[in-house]
Amino acid sequence: MKNHNRDLLLLYKSIVNQEALEKAVECLHKILLRVESNEVFCSSHELVKRTFITREQKAILKAVTLTDLKPFYFLINKN
């Protein structure tokens, strides 16, 4: 099993063997690798500034890197 530098908690109703556990972790890692990209994050969020809404990736990533959003800046999930 490869070390993907993340903690995962898997709950099973029955006891499984080591191979099944490793396969499940690998599948979860592949799924999370696709979902955790900046492109996916920016396509599912929009940044509302005081007077307008922006969907620009650069502006969203810049706002997210700040520890606190500026006043009247809101990050909204499109879902």
N, C-alpha and C positions, 0 to 999 in steps of 0.2 A: 504494500500500500504506500503510495506517495504521500509525502507531507505537504499539504497545500496551505499550511500556515493559517488555519482557521479552526474554530471549535464548532463541532456539530454534535447535537444530541439526537440520537435515533431511538425511538421507542417501538418495540415490537411486542405483539401479543404472545408470541411463542418464541422459543429459543431457536436461533438460526446459526448456521455454521459460519466460519470465518470468511469463506469465499463469498457467500451471499452478502455479508456485511461489507466487505471490500468493494464489491460490485455496486452496492447501494451508495456508498460514499463517493465512488468515482462518478456515478450518474448525477448525484447531487452537485458535485463540484462542476461538472460540465454545464448543468443548468444555471448554477449561480454565476459562473464565469460569463455567460451570455447576458444575464440580467443586470449584473453589476457594472456595466460600462457607462461611460459618460453620455454616450449617444442615447441610450435607452432612458437614462435619467432625465435628460433634457427634453426628450420627446414626450415624456409623460408629465412634465411640469411646465408652468409658465410663471414668469416674474411680473408681478403687478407693482409698478412704480406709482407714484402719487397721481399722475394724470394719464397714464397709458399702460398697456399690457404688452410685454415683449416675449417672444418665443426664441430669441437668439441664444444659441448655445454659449457663446462667449459671455454674455451678460448674466446668464443663469449660473454658470460655473464661478464667475467672479463673485456673485452675491453669496453663493454657498460657501466659499472659502473663508468668508468673514465669520468671526465667532458669533456676532450678533448682527442681524439685518439692520440696515439703517431705518430711521423712522419713516413710516408710510411705505415700506417695501414689504411685499407679501409674496411668499412662494406658495403657489397653489397647485395641487395635484389635479390633473385633468380627469382622473377616474372618478 
